[in-house]
Amino acid sequence: MADSACALENMMIAANALDLGSCWINQLHWLDENPEVRKFMKTYGLSDDETITGGLIIGYPDTGLPDRTPLERKGNPVTWLGAGE
């Protein structure tokens, strides 16, 4: 589960970099044991020994390009130290 969450997050970051929108779909995991859902997913290549751990939709957002305005950072300051410092 954790590995698939990391993979989905990386896919969402990559989609944003390509000016695409994305949305995580969690419900597929909870429907993994539903025979009708499994039958449908098998038409897309899901095998008997695989499980659904998450889903993602990717497409062109109606609102245009993603908002990449940097957020104002608040809180404790962070000091980065390089090698040898």
PDB file with one MODEL, atoms N, CA, C and O in Angstrom:
MODEL        1
ATOM      1  N   MET A   1       0.829  -1.192   0.000  1.00  0.00           N
ATOM      2  CA  MET A   1       0.000   0.000   0.000  1.00  0.00           C
ATOM      3  C   MET A   1       0.874   1.257   0.000  1.00  0.00           C
ATOM      4  O   MET A   1       0.629   2.182  -0.774  1.00  0.00           O
ATOM      5  N   ALA A   2       1.886   1.291   0.860  1.00  0.00           N
ATOM      6  CA  ALA A   2       2.731   2.486   0.936  1.00  0.00           C
ATOM      7  C   ALA A   2       3.482   2.696  -0.373  1.00  0.00           C
ATOM      8  O   ALA A   2       3.607   3.831  -0.833  1.00  0.00           O
ATOM      9  N   ASP A   3       3.982   1.629  -0.978  1.00  0.00           N
ATOM     10  CA  ASP A   3       4.702   1.759  -2.243  1.00  0.00           C
ATOM     11  C   ASP A   3       3.798   2.328  -3.334  1.00  0.00           C
ATOM     12  O   ASP A   3       4.221   3.178  -4.117  1.00  0.00           O
ATOM     13  N   SER A   4       2.553   1.856  -3.380  1.00  0.00           N
ATOM     14  CA  SER A   4       1.660   2.359  -4.420  1.00  0.00           C
ATOM     15  C   SER A   4       1.290   3.816  -4.160  1.00  0.00           C
ATOM     16  O   SER A   4       1.106   4.581  -5.107  1.00  0.00           O
ATOM     17  N   ALA A   5       1.176   4.215  -2.885  1.00  0.00           N
ATOM     18  CA  ALA A   5       0.895   5.615  -2.562  1.00  0.00           C
ATOM     19  C   ALA A   5       2.037   6.504  -3.038  1.00  0.00           C
ATOM     20  O   ALA A   5       1.797   7.584  -3.578  1.00  0.00           O
ATOM     21  N   CYS A   6       3.275   6.061  -2.844  1.00  0.00           N
ATOM     22  CA  CYS A   6       4.437   6.830  -3.319  1.00  0.00           C
ATOM     23  C   CYS A   6       4.428   6.904  -4.843  1.00  0.00           C
ATOM     24  O   CYS A   6       4.704   7.961  -5.410  1.00  0.00           O
ATOM     25  N   ALA A   7       4.120   5.810  -5.505  1.00  0.00           N
ATOM     26  CA  ALA A   7       4.088   5.800  -6.965  1.00  0.00           C
ATOM     27  C   ALA A   7       3.004   6.742  -7.485  1.00  0.00           C
ATOM     28  O   ALA A   7       3.233   7.484  -8.440  1.00  0.00           O
ATOM     29  N   LEU A   8       1.829   6.717  -6.863  1.00  0.00           N
ATOM     30  CA  LEU A   8       0.746   7.599  -7.292  1.00  0.00           C
ATOM     31  C   LEU A   8       1.113   9.070  -7.087  1.00  0.00           C
ATOM     32  O   LEU A   8       0.814   9.913  -7.933  1.00  0.00           O
ATOM     33  N   GLU A   9       1.760   9.372  -5.961  1.00  0.00           N
ATOM     34  CA  GLU A   9       2.175  10.755  -5.717  1.00  0.00           C
ATOM     35  C   GLU A   9       3.172  11.213  -6.783  1.00  0.00           C
ATOM     36  O   GLU A   9       3.071  12.330  -7.291  1.00  0.00           O
ATOM     37  N   ASN A  10       4.128  10.355  -7.118  1.00  0.00           N
ATOM     38  CA  ASN A  10       5.107  10.709  -8.149  1.00  0.00           C
ATOM     39  C   ASN A  10       4.437  10.901  -9.506  1.00  0.00           C
ATOM     40  O   ASN A  10       4.850  11.763 -10.283  1.00  0.00           O
ATOM     41  N   MET A  11       3.409  10.107  -9.798  1.00  0.00           N
ATOM     42  CA  MET A  11       2.679  10.259 -11.048  1.00  0.00           C
ATOM     43  C   MET A  11       1.924  11.589 -11.062  1.00  0.00           C
ATOM     44  O   MET A  11       1.830  12.233 -12.107  1.00  0.00           O
ATOM     45  N   MET A  12       1.383  12.007  -9.906  1.00  0.00           N
ATOM     46  CA  MET A  12       0.672  13.283  -9.828  1.00  0.00           C
ATOM     47  C   MET A  12       1.640  14.458 -10.002  1.00  0.00           C
ATOM     48  O   MET A  12       1.299  15.451 -10.645  1.00  0.00           O
ATOM     49  N   ILE A  13       2.833  14.350  -9.435  1.00  0.00           N
ATOM     50  CA  ILE A  13       3.850  15.395  -9.600  1.00  0.00           C
ATOM     51  C   ILE A  13       4.274  15.482 -11.066  1.00  0.00           C
ATOM     52  O   ILE A  13       4.413  16.577 -11.610  1.00  0.00           O
ATOM     53  N   ALA A  14       4.477  14.334 -11.698  1.00  0.00           N
ATOM     54  CA  ALA A  14       4.861  14.318 -13.111  1.00  0.00           C
ATOM     55  C   ALA A  14       3.746  14.896 -13.980  1.00  0.00           C
ATOM     56  O   ALA A  14       4.025  15.632 -14.927  1.00  0.00           O
ATOM     57  N   ALA A  15       2.495  14.577 -13.675  1.00  0.00           N
ATOM     58  CA  ALA A  15       1.368  15.123 -14.435  1.00  0.00           C
ATOM     59  C   ALA A  15       1.350  16.638 -14.336  1.00  0.00           C
ATOM     60  O   ALA A  15       1.141  17.323 -15.337  1.00  0.00           O
ATOM     61  N   ASN A  16       1.568  17.169 -13.138  1.00  0.00           N
ATOM     62  CA  ASN A  16       1.591  18.616 -12.951  1.00  0.00           C
ATOM     63  C   ASN A  16       2.688  19.250 -13.778  1.00  0.00           C
ATOM     64  O   ASN A  16       2.479  20.302 -14.381  1.00  0.00           O
ATOM     65  N   ALA A  17       3.858  18.626 -13.818  1.00  0.00           N
ATOM     66  CA  ALA A  17       4.978  19.158 -14.598  1.00  0.00           C
ATOM     67  C   ALA A  17       4.663  19.161 -16.092  1.00  0.00           C
ATOM     68  O   ALA A  17       5.242  19.937 -16.852  1.00  0.00           O
ATOM     69  N   LEU A  18       3.740  18.288 -16.509  1.00  0.00           N
ATOM     70  CA  LEU A  18       3.335  18.220 -17.925  1.00  0.00           C
ATOM     71  C   LEU A  18       2.071  19.043 -18.179  1.00  0.00           C
ATOM     72  O   LEU A  18       1.429  18.900 -19.219  1.00  0.00           O
ATOM     73  N   ASP A  19       1.717  19.906 -17.219  1.00  0.00           N
ATOM     74  CA  ASP A  19       0.521  20.759 -17.306  1.00  0.00           C
ATOM     75  C   ASP A  19      -0.776  19.960 -17.379  1.00  0.00           C
ATOM     76  O   ASP A  19      -1.741  20.383 -18.016  1.00  0.00           O
ATOM     77  N   LEU A  20      -0.791  18.818 -16.729  1.00  0.00           N
ATOM     78  CA  LEU A  20      -1.989  17.993 -16.649  1.00  0.00           C
ATOM     79  C   LEU A  20      -2.542  18.047 -15.241  1.00  0.00           C
ATOM     80  O   LEU A  20      -1.803  18.277 -14.283  1.00  0.00           O
ATOM     81  N   GLY A  21      -3.827  17.836 -15.116  1.00  0.00           N
ATOM     82  CA  GLY A  21      -4.451  17.725 -13.805  1.00  0.00           C
ATOM     83  C   GLY A  21      -4.540  16.260 -13.419  1.00  0.00           C
ATOM     84  O   GLY A  21      -4.506  15.388 -14.287  1.00  0.00           O
ATOM     85  N   SER A  22      -4.652  15.979 -12.130  1.00  0.00           N
ATOM     86  CA  SER A  22      -4.789  14.600 -11.672  1.00  0.00           C
ATOM     87  C   SER A  22      -5.639  14.561 -10.407  1.00  0.00           C
ATOM     88  O   SER A  22      -5.774  15.561  -9.701  1.00  0.00           O
ATOM     89  N   CYS A  23      -6.200  13.408 -10.139  1.00  0.00           N
ATOM     90  CA  CYS A  23      -7.009  13.225  -8.935  1.00  0.00           C
ATOM     91  C   CYS A  23      -6.882  11.774  -8.479  1.00  0.00           C
ATOM     92  O   CYS A  23      -7.069  10.844  -9.263  1.00  0.00           O
ATOM     93  N   TRP A  24      -6.563  11.600  -7.210  1.00  0.00           N
ATOM     94  CA  TRP A  24      -6.435  10.280  -6.608  1.00  0.00           C
ATOM     95  C   TRP A  24      -7.826   9.694  -6.421  1.00  0.00           C
ATOM     96  O   TRP A  24      -8.734  10.385  -5.961  1.00  0.00           O
ATOM     97  N   ILE A  25      -7.999   8.424  -6.773  1.00  0.00           N
ATOM     98  CA  ILE A  25      -9.274   7.727  -6.587  1.00  0.00           C
ATOM     99  C   ILE A  25      -9.032   6.578  -5.622  1.00  0.00           C
ATOM    100  O   ILE A  25      -8.473   5.551  -6.006  1.00  0.00           O
ATOM    101  N   ASN A  26      -9.444   6.741  -4.386  1.00  0.00           N
ATOM    102  CA  ASN A  26      -9.192   5.740  -3.352  1.00  0.00           C
ATOM    103  C   ASN A  26     -10.189   4.588  -3.391  1.00  0.00           C
ATOM    104  O   ASN A  26      -9.857   3.488  -2.951  1.00  0.00           O
ATOM    105  N   GLN A  27     -11.386   4.801  -3.899  1.00  0.00           N
ATOM    106  CA  GLN A  27     -12.433   3.799  -3.797  1.00  0.00           C
ATOM    107  C   GLN A  27     -12.102   2.477  -4.474  1.00  0.00           C
ATOM    108  O   GLN A  27     -12.627   1.443  -4.061  1.00  0.00           O
ATOM    109  N   LEU A  28     -11.260   2.468  -5.492  1.00  0.00           N
ATOM    110  CA  LEU A  28     -10.949   1.200  -6.151  1.00  0.00           C
ATOM    111  C   LEU A  28     -10.357   0.183  -5.180  1.00  0.00           C
ATOM    112  O   LEU A  28     -10.624  -1.013  -5.294  1.00  0.00           O
ATOM    113  N   HIS A  29      -9.559   0.650  -4.228  1.00  0.00           N
ATOM    114  CA  HIS A  29      -8.978  -0.270  -3.250  1.00  0.00           C
ATOM    115  C   HIS A  29     -10.081  -0.973  -2.454  1.00  0.00           C
ATOM    116  O   HIS A  29     -10.002  -2.176  -2.205  1.00  0.00           O
ATOM    117  N   TRP A  30     -11.093  -0.228  -2.064  1.00  0.00           N
ATOM    118  CA  TRP A  30     -12.164  -0.812  -1.248  1.00  0.00           C
ATOM    119  C   TRP A  30     -13.086  -1.697  -2.065  1.00  0.00           C
ATOM    120  O   TRP A  30     -13.842  -2.487  -1.500  1.00  0.00           O
ATOM    121  N   LEU A  31     -13.037  -1.580  -3.383  1.00  0.00           N
ATOM    122  CA  LEU A  31     -13.880  -2.393  -4.254  1.00  0.00           C
ATOM    123  C   LEU A  31     -13.121  -3.573  -4.859  1.00  0.00           C
ATOM    124  O   LEU A  31     -13.659  -4.281  -5.710  1.00  0.00           O
ATOM    125  N   ASP A  32     -11.894  -3.789  -4.435  1.00  0.00           N
ATOM    126  CA  ASP A  32     -11.031  -4.822  -5.026  1.00  0.00           C
ATOM    127  C   ASP A  32     -11.648  -6.211  -4.951  1.00  0.00           C
ATOM    128  O   ASP A  32     -11.417  -7.027  -5.842  1.00  0.00           O
ATOM    129  N   GLU A  33     -12.417  -6.498  -3.925  1.00  0.00           N
ATOM    130  CA  GLU A  33     -12.999  -7.834  -3.779  1.00  0.00           C
ATOM    131  C   GLU A  33     -14.374  -7.953  -4.431  1.00  0.00           C
ATOM    132  O   GLU A  33     -14.979  -9.024  -4.389  1.00  0.00           O
ATOM    133  N   ASN A  34     -14.877  -6.879  -5.031  1.00  0.00           N
ATOM    134  CA  ASN A  34     -16.158  -6.911  -5.722  1.00  0.00           C
ATOM    135  C   ASN A  34     -15.982  -7.659  -7.041  1.00  0.00           C
ATOM    136  O   ASN A  34     -15.165  -7.249  -7.866  1.00  0.00           O
ATOM    137  N   PRO A  35     -16.729  -8.749  -7.263  1.00  0.00           N
ATOM    138  CA  PRO A  35     -16.537  -9.553  -8.481  1.00  0.00           C
ATOM    139  C   PRO A  35     -16.750  -8.772  -9.778  1.00  0.00           C
ATOM    140  O   PRO A  35     -16.037  -8.997 -10.756  1.00  0.00           O
ATOM    141  N   GLU A  36     -17.712  -7.866  -9.798  1.00  0.00           N
ATOM    142  CA  GLU A  36     -17.975  -7.095 -11.014  1.00  0.00           C
ATOM    143  C   GLU A  36     -16.834  -6.124 -11.320  1.00  0.00           C
ATOM    144  O   GLU A  36     -16.457  -5.947 -12.478  1.00  0.00           O
ATOM    145  N   VAL A  37     -16.285  -5.497 -10.273  1.00  0.00           N
ATOM    146  CA  VAL A  37     -15.163  -4.577 -10.471  1.00  0.00           C
ATOM    147  C   VAL A  37     -13.944  -5.351 -10.956  1.00  0.00           C
ATOM    148  O   VAL A  37     -13.261  -4.912 -11.881  1.00  0.00           O
ATOM    149  N   ARG A  38     -13.665  -6.494 -10.345  1.00  0.00           N
ATOM    150  CA  ARG A  38     -12.515  -7.310 -10.768  1.00  0.00           C
ATOM    151  C   ARG A  38     -12.686  -7.770 -12.215  1.00  0.00           C
ATOM    152  O   ARG A  38     -11.731  -7.759 -12.992  1.00  0.00           O
ATOM    153  N   LYS A  39     -13.899  -8.172 -12.572  1.00  0.00           N
ATOM    154  CA  LYS A  39     -14.157  -8.610 -13.944  1.00  0.00           C
ATOM    155  C   LYS A  39     -13.881  -7.468 -14.921  1.00  0.00           C
ATOM    156  O   LYS A  39     -13.247  -7.676 -15.956  1.00  0.00           O
ATOM    157  N   PHE A  40     -14.351  -6.273 -14.597  1.00  0.00           N
ATOM    158  CA  PHE A  40     -14.114  -5.109 -15.445  1.00  0.00           C
ATOM    159  C   PHE A  40     -12.623  -4.804 -15.542  1.00  0.00           C
ATOM    160  O   PHE A  40     -12.107  -4.564 -16.633  1.00  0.00           O
ATOM    161  N   MET A  41     -11.920  -4.812 -14.389  1.00  0.00           N
ATOM    162  CA  MET A  41     -10.498  -4.485 -14.391  1.00  0.00           C
ATOM    163  C   MET A  41      -9.671  -5.533 -15.138  1.00  0.00           C
ATOM    164  O   MET A  41      -8.610  -5.211 -15.672  1.00  0.00           O
ATOM    165  N   LYS A  42     -10.140  -6.780 -15.182  1.00  0.00           N
ATOM    166  CA  LYS A  42      -9.436  -7.818 -15.939  1.00  0.00           C
ATOM    167  C   LYS A  42      -9.446  -7.504 -17.427  1.00  0.00           C
ATOM    168  O   LYS A  42      -8.541  -7.915 -18.153  1.00  0.00           O
ATOM    169  N   THR A  43     -10.465  -6.778 -17.890  1.00  0.00           N
ATOM    170  CA  THR A  43     -10.481  -6.394 -19.313  1.00  0.00           C
ATOM    171  C   THR A  43      -9.367  -5.403 -19.611  1.00  0.00           C
ATOM    172  O   THR A  43      -9.007  -5.209 -20.772  1.00  0.00           O
ATOM    173  N   TYR A  44      -8.812  -4.767 -18.569  1.00  0.00           N
ATOM    174  CA  TYR A  44      -7.688  -3.841 -18.718  1.00  0.00           C
ATOM    175  C   TYR A  44      -6.365  -4.470 -18.307  1.00  0.00           C
ATOM    176  O   TYR A  44      -5.353  -3.775 -18.216  1.00  0.00           O
ATOM    177  N   GLY A  45      -6.357  -5.777 -18.058  1.00  0.00           N
ATOM    178  CA  GLY A  45      -5.107  -6.470 -17.810  1.00  0.00           C
ATOM    179  C   GLY A  45      -4.842  -6.916 -16.385  1.00  0.00           C
ATOM    180  O   GLY A  45      -3.791  -7.500 -16.119  1.00  0.00           O
ATOM    181  N   LEU A  46      -5.763  -6.661 -15.449  1.00  0.00           N
ATOM    182  CA  LEU A  46      -5.560  -7.115 -14.066  1.00  0.00           C
ATOM    183  C   LEU A  46      -5.583  -8.633 -14.018  1.00  0.00           C
ATOM    184  O   LEU A  46      -6.525  -9.249 -14.517  1.00  0.00           O
ATOM    185  N   SER A  47      -4.555  -9.256 -13.420  1.00  0.00           N
ATOM    186  CA  SER A  47      -4.539 -10.714 -13.297  1.00  0.00           C
ATOM    187  C   SER A  47      -5.084 -11.158 -11.948  1.00  0.00           C
ATOM    188  O   SER A  47      -5.268 -10.352 -11.036  1.00  0.00           O
ATOM    189  N   ASP A  48      -5.337 -12.459 -11.842  1.00  0.00           N
ATOM    190  CA  ASP A  48      -5.925 -13.012 -10.621  1.00  0.00           C
ATOM    191  C   ASP A  48      -5.034 -12.805  -9.404  1.00  0.00           C
ATOM    192  O   ASP A  48      -5.536 -12.663  -8.289  1.00  0.00           O
ATOM    193  N   ASP A  49      -3.722 -12.785  -9.601  1.00  0.00           N
ATOM    194  CA  ASP A  49      -2.803 -12.659  -8.465  1.00  0.00           C
ATOM    195  C   ASP A  49      -2.455 -11.205  -8.144  1.00  0.00           C
ATOM    196  O   ASP A  49      -1.574 -10.957  -7.320  1.00  0.00           O
ATOM    197  N   GLU A  50      -3.123 -10.247  -8.771  1.00  0.00           N
ATOM    198  CA  GLU A  50      -2.870  -8.831  -8.509  1.00  0.00           C
ATOM    199  C   GLU A  50      -4.031  -8.228  -7.721  1.00  0.00           C
ATOM    200  O   GLU A  50      -5.155  -8.728  -7.755  1.00  0.00           O
ATOM    201  N   THR A  51      -3.731  -7.149  -7.017  1.00  0.00           N
ATOM    202  CA  THR A  51      -4.750  -6.445  -6.253  1.00  0.00           C
ATOM    203  C   THR A  51      -4.728  -4.962  -6.612  1.00  0.00           C
ATOM    204  O   THR A  51      -3.701  -4.432  -7.036  1.00  0.00           O
ATOM    205  N   ILE A  52      -5.847  -4.313  -6.442  1.00  0.00           N
ATOM    206  CA  ILE A  52      -5.951  -2.882  -6.701  1.00  0.00           C
ATOM    207  C   ILE A  52      -5.637  -2.156  -5.397  1.00  0.00           C
ATOM    208  O   ILE A  52      -6.284  -2.404  -4.380  1.00  0.00           O
ATOM    209  N   THR A  53      -4.662  -1.274  -5.417  1.00  0.00           N
ATOM    210  CA  THR A  53      -4.305  -0.550  -4.196  1.00  0.00           C
ATOM    211  C   THR A  53      -4.591   0.940  -4.289  1.00  0.00           C
ATOM    212  O   THR A  53      -4.454   1.651  -3.294  1.00  0.00           O
ATOM    213  N   GLY A  54      -4.978   1.421  -5.438  1.00  0.00           N
ATOM    214  CA  GLY A  54      -5.300   2.832  -5.598  1.00  0.00           C
ATOM    215  C   GLY A  54      -5.542   3.142  -7.053  1.00  0.00           C
ATOM    216  O   GLY A  54      -5.260   2.321  -7.926  1.00  0.00           O
ATOM    217  N   GLY A  55      -6.053   4.302  -7.314  1.00  0.00           N
ATOM    218  CA  GLY A  55      -6.326   4.693  -8.684  1.00  0.00           C
ATOM    219  C   GLY A  55      -6.037   6.169  -8.880  1.00  0.00           C
ATOM    220  O   GLY A  55      -5.959   6.931  -7.917  1.00  0.00           O
ATOM    221  N   LEU A  56      -5.880   6.564 -10.130  1.00  0.00           N
ATOM    222  CA  LEU A  56      -5.536   7.938 -10.450  1.00  0.00           C
ATOM    223  C   LEU A  56      -6.141   8.274 -11.801  1.00  0.00           C
ATOM    224  O   LEU A  56      -6.057   7.486 -12.742  1.00  0.00           O
ATOM    225  N   ILE A  57      -6.751   9.447 -11.892  1.00  0.00           N
ATOM    226  CA  ILE A  57      -7.179   9.946 -13.191  1.00  0.00           C
ATOM    227  C   ILE A  57      -6.278  11.112 -13.565  1.00  0.00           C
ATOM    228  O   ILE A  57      -5.860  11.893 -12.711  1.00  0.00           O
ATOM    229  N   ILE A  58      -5.991  11.214 -14.841  1.00  0.00           N
ATOM    230  CA  ILE A  58      -5.119  12.281 -15.344  1.00  0.00           C
ATOM    231  C   ILE A  58      -5.774  12.861 -16.591  1.00  0.00           C
ATOM    232  O   ILE A  58      -6.281  12.122 -17.435  1.00  0.00           O
ATOM    233  N   GLY A  59      -5.761  14.176 -16.702  1.00  0.00           N
ATOM    234  CA  GLY A  59      -6.348  14.807 -17.872  1.00  0.00           C
ATOM    235  C   GLY A  59      -6.056  16.293 -17.906  1.00  0.00           C
ATOM    236  O   GLY A  59      -5.287  16.812 -17.096  1.00  0.00           O
ATOM    237  N   TYR A  60      -6.678  16.962 -18.851  1.00  0.00           N
ATOM    238  CA  TYR A  60      -6.504  18.397 -19.001  1.00  0.00           C
ATOM    239  C   TYR A  60      -7.541  19.118 -18.152  1.00  0.00           C
ATOM    240  O   TYR A  60      -8.738  18.918 -18.356  1.00  0.00           O
ATOM    241  N   PRO A  61      -7.116  19.953 -17.204  1.00  0.00           N
ATOM    242  CA  PRO A  61      -8.075  20.642 -16.339  1.00  0.00           C
ATOM    243  C   PRO A  61      -8.849  21.714 -17.110  1.00  0.00           C
ATOM    244  O   PRO A  61      -8.307  22.364 -18.003  1.00  0.00           O
ATOM    245  N   ASP A  62     -10.119  21.886 -16.753  1.00  0.00           N
ATOM    246  CA  ASP A  62     -10.955  22.919 -17.377  1.00  0.00           C
ATOM    247  C   ASP A  62     -10.462  24.319 -17.066  1.00  0.00           C
ATOM    248  O   ASP A  62     -10.733  25.256 -17.818  1.00  0.00           O
ATOM    249  N   THR A  63      -9.740  24.470 -15.961  1.00  0.00           N
ATOM    250  CA  THR A  63      -9.339  25.791 -15.498  1.00  0.00           C
ATOM    251  C   THR A  63      -8.020  26.274 -16.103  1.00  0.00           C
ATOM    252  O   THR A  63      -7.540  27.346 -15.735  1.00  0.00           O
ATOM    253  N   GLY A  64      -7.438  25.532 -16.996  1.00  0.00           N
ATOM    254  CA  GLY A  64      -6.175  25.950 -17.599  1.00  0.00           C
ATOM    255  C   GLY A  64      -4.986  25.325 -16.905  1.00  0.00           C
ATOM    256  O   GLY A  64      -5.089  24.236 -16.339  1.00  0.00           O
ATOM    257  N   LEU A  65      -3.869  26.002 -16.947  1.00  0.00           N
ATOM    258  CA  LEU A  65      -2.637  25.463 -16.379  1.00  0.00           C
ATOM    259  C   LEU A  65      -2.714  25.351 -14.863  1.00  0.00           C
ATOM    260  O   LEU A  65      -3.420  26.131 -14.224  1.00  0.00           O
ATOM    261  N   PRO A  66      -2.000  24.393 -14.277  1.00  0.00           N
ATOM    262  CA  PRO A  66      -1.965  24.277 -12.813  1.00  0.00           C
ATOM    263  C   PRO A  66      -1.395  25.539 -12.175  1.00  0.00           C
ATOM    264  O   PRO A  66      -0.544  26.211 -12.759  1.00  0.00           O
ATOM    265  N   ASP A  67      -1.869  25.851 -10.977  1.00  0.00           N
ATOM    266  CA  ASP A  67      -1.378  27.011 -10.232  1.00  0.00           C
ATOM    267  C   ASP A  67      -0.043  26.653  -9.597  1.00  0.00           C
ATOM    268  O   ASP A  67       0.022  25.770  -8.742  1.00  0.00           O
ATOM    269  N   ARG A  68       1.005  27.322 -10.004  1.00  0.00           N
ATOM    270  CA  ARG A  68       2.330  27.045  -9.456  1.00  0.00           C
ATOM    271  C   ARG A  68       2.855  28.234  -8.659  1.00  0.00           C
ATOM    272  O   ARG A  68       4.063  28.463  -8.599  1.00  0.00           O
ATOM    273  N   THR A  69       1.947  28.985  -8.051  1.00  0.00           N
ATOM    274  CA  THR A  69       2.344  30.113  -7.220  1.00  0.00           C
ATOM    275  C   THR A  69       2.985  29.580  -5.940  1.00  0.00           C
ATOM    276  O   THR A  69       2.340  28.830  -5.207  1.00  0.00           O
ATOM    277  N   PRO A  70       4.235  29.945  -5.652  1.00  0.00           N
ATOM    278  CA  PRO A  70       4.868  29.453  -4.415  1.00  0.00           C
ATOM    279  C   PRO A  70       4.078  29.898  -3.182  1.00  0.00           C
ATOM    280  O   PRO A  70       3.620  31.037  -3.096  1.00  0.00           O
ATOM    281  N   LEU A  71       3.932  28.982  -2.244  1.00  0.00           N
ATOM    282  CA  LEU A  71       3.246  29.284  -0.992  1.00  0.00           C
ATOM    283  C   LEU A  71       4.170  30.043  -0.055  1.00  0.00           C
ATOM    284  O   LEU A  71       5.382  29.827  -0.048  1.00  0.00           O
ATOM    285  N   GLU A  72       3.594  30.923   0.725  1.00  0.00           N
ATOM    286  CA  GLU A  72       4.372  31.604   1.753  1.00  0.00           C
ATOM    287  C   GLU A  72       4.714  30.584   2.834  1.00  0.00           C
ATOM    288  O   GLU A  72       3.825  29.922   3.369  1.00  0.00           O
ATOM    289  N   ARG A  73       5.967  30.459   3.149  1.00  0.00           N
ATOM    290  CA  ARG A  73       6.411  29.492   4.153  1.00  0.00           C
ATOM    291  C   ARG A  73       6.372  30.129   5.534  1.00  0.00           C
ATOM    292  O   ARG A  73       6.902  31.221   5.742  1.00  0.00           O
ATOM    293  N   LYS A  74       5.745  29.442   6.467  1.00  0.00           N
ATOM    294  CA  LYS A  74       5.659  29.925   7.846  1.00  0.00           C
ATOM    295  C   LYS A  74       6.175  28.822   8.756  1.00  0.00           C
ATOM    296  O   LYS A  74       6.200  27.649   8.381  1.00  0.00           O
ATOM    297  N   GLY A  75       6.579  29.207   9.937  1.00  0.00           N
ATOM    298  CA  GLY A  75       7.020  28.198  10.892  1.00  0.00           C
ATOM    299  C   GLY A  75       8.490  28.333  11.215  1.00  0.00           C
ATOM    300  O   GLY A  75       9.078  29.403  11.064  1.00  0.00           O
ATOM    301  N   ASN A  76       9.062  27.265  11.650  1.00  0.00           N
ATOM    302  CA  ASN A  76      10.453  27.250  12.061  1.00  0.00           C
ATOM    303  C   ASN A  76      11.389  27.347  10.862  1.00  0.00           C
ATOM    304  O   ASN A  76      11.152  26.697   9.844  1.00  0.00           O
ATOM    305  N   PRO A  77      12.442  28.144  10.965  1.00  0.00           N
ATOM    306  CA  PRO A  77      13.407  28.216   9.860  1.00  0.00           C
ATOM    307  C   PRO A  77      14.187  26.907   9.740  1.00  0.00           C
ATOM    308  O   PRO A  77      14.406  26.199  10.722  1.00  0.00           O
ATOM    309  N   VAL A  78      14.593  26.613   8.524  1.00  0.00           N
ATOM    310  CA  VAL A  78      15.368  25.403   8.249  1.00  0.00           C
ATOM    311  C   VAL A  78      16.742  25.844   7.757  1.00  0.00           C
ATOM    312  O   VAL A  78      16.845  26.715   6.894  1.00  0.00           O
ATOM    313  N   THR A  79      17.787  25.249   8.299  1.00  0.00           N
ATOM    314  CA  THR A  79      19.144  25.537   7.859  1.00  0.00           C
ATOM    315  C   THR A  79      19.676  24.283   7.178  1.00  0.00           C
ATOM    316  O   THR A  79      19.709  23.206   7.773  1.00  0.00           O
ATOM    317  N   TRP A  80      20.094  24.437   5.921  1.00  0.00           N
ATOM    318  CA  TRP A  80      20.643  23.311   5.155  1.00  0.00           C
ATOM    319  C   TRP A  80      22.161  23.364   5.238  1.00  0.00           C
ATOM    320  O   TRP A  80      22.769  24.411   5.012  1.00  0.00           O
ATOM    321  N   LEU A  81      22.758  22.245   5.558  1.00  0.00           N
ATOM    322  CA  LEU A  81      24.212  22.149   5.608  1.00  0.00           C
ATOM    323  C   LEU A  81      24.688  21.208   4.531  1.00  0.00           C
ATOM    324  O   LEU A  81      24.171  20.099   4.394  1.00  0.00           O
ATOM    325  N   GLY A  82      25.669  21.640   3.764  1.00  0.00           N
ATOM    326  CA  GLY A  82      26.244  20.781   2.725  1.00  0.00           C
ATOM    327  C   GLY A  82      27.351  19.923   3.302  1.00  0.00           C
ATOM    328  O   GLY A  82      27.700  20.061   4.474  1.00  0.00           O
ATOM    329  N   ALA A  83      27.899  19.050   2.499  1.00  0.00           N
ATOM    330  CA  ALA A  83      28.980  18.179   2.926  1.00  0.00           C
ATOM    331  C   ALA A  83      30.192  19.017   3.340  1.00  0.00           C
ATOM    332  O   ALA A  83      30.572  19.954   2.638  1.00  0.00           O
ATOM    333  N   GLY A  84      30.777  18.687   4.447  1.00  0.00           N
ATOM    334  CA  GLY A  84      31.975  19.367   4.921  1.00  0.00           C
ATOM    335  C   GLY A  84      31.698  20.657   5.677  1.00  0.00           C
ATOM    336  O   GLY A  84      32.643  21.329   6.090  1.00  0.00           O
ATOM    337  N   GLU A  85      30.441  21.026   5.873  1.00  0.00           N
ATOM    338  CA  GLU A  85      30.155  22.248   6.619  1.00  0.00           C
ATOM    339  C   GLU A  85      29.886  21.943   8.082  1.00  0.00           C
ATOM    340  O   GLU A  85      29.626  22.857   8.865  1.00  0.00           O
TER     341      GLU A  85
ENDMDL
END
